[in-house]
């Protein structure tokens, strides 16, 4: 198997990271919403 070029690997890793961050962001937003609801009620 030929080794992947650095740029190609970097692009793929960046895309995966972007996806991960998007998921984390939505989870954080949901958690914040839950927490603020609890504080009010």
Phi, psi and omega per residue, in radians:
X1 nan 2.181 3.141
X2 -1.227 2.584 -3.139
X3 -1.305 2.584 -3.113
X4 -1.355 2.443 3.118
X5 -1.181 2.637 -3.040
X6 -1.039 -0.770 -3.111
X7 -1.090 -0.757 -3.128
X8 -1.080 -0.800 -3.139
X9 -1.088 -0.736 -3.133
X10 -1.067 -0.736 3.122
X11 -1.068 -0.784 -3.117
X12 -1.120 -0.798 -3.141
X13 -1.059 -0.725 -3.127
X14 -1.084 -0.723 -3.134
X15 -1.116 -0.753 3.124
X16 -1.090 -0.741 -3.122
X17 -1.093 -0.731 -3.136
X18 -1.044 -0.760 -3.138
X19 -1.111 -0.802 3.133
X20 -1.016 -0.807 -3.110
X21 -1.108 -0.662 3.122
X22 -1.089 -0.748 3.128
X23 -1.101 -0.831 -3.139
X24 -1.041 -0.718 -3.119
X25 -1.064 -0.795 -3.127
X26 -1.146 -0.665 3.114
X27 -1.111 -0.752 3.133
X28 -1.088 -0.743 -3.129
X29 -1.075 -0.751 -3.141
X30 -1.124 -0.724 -3.134
X31 -1.116 -0.777 3.110
X32 -1.026 -0.751 3.139
X33 -1.064 -0.782 3.120
X34 -1.061 -0.784 -3.092
X35 -1.142 -0.739 -3.123
X36 -1.178 -0.597 3.076
X37 -1.073 -0.789 -3.111
X38 -1.097 -0.673 -3.107
X39 -1.167 -0.684 -3.131
X40 -1.215 -0.857 -3.031
X41 -1.298 nan nan
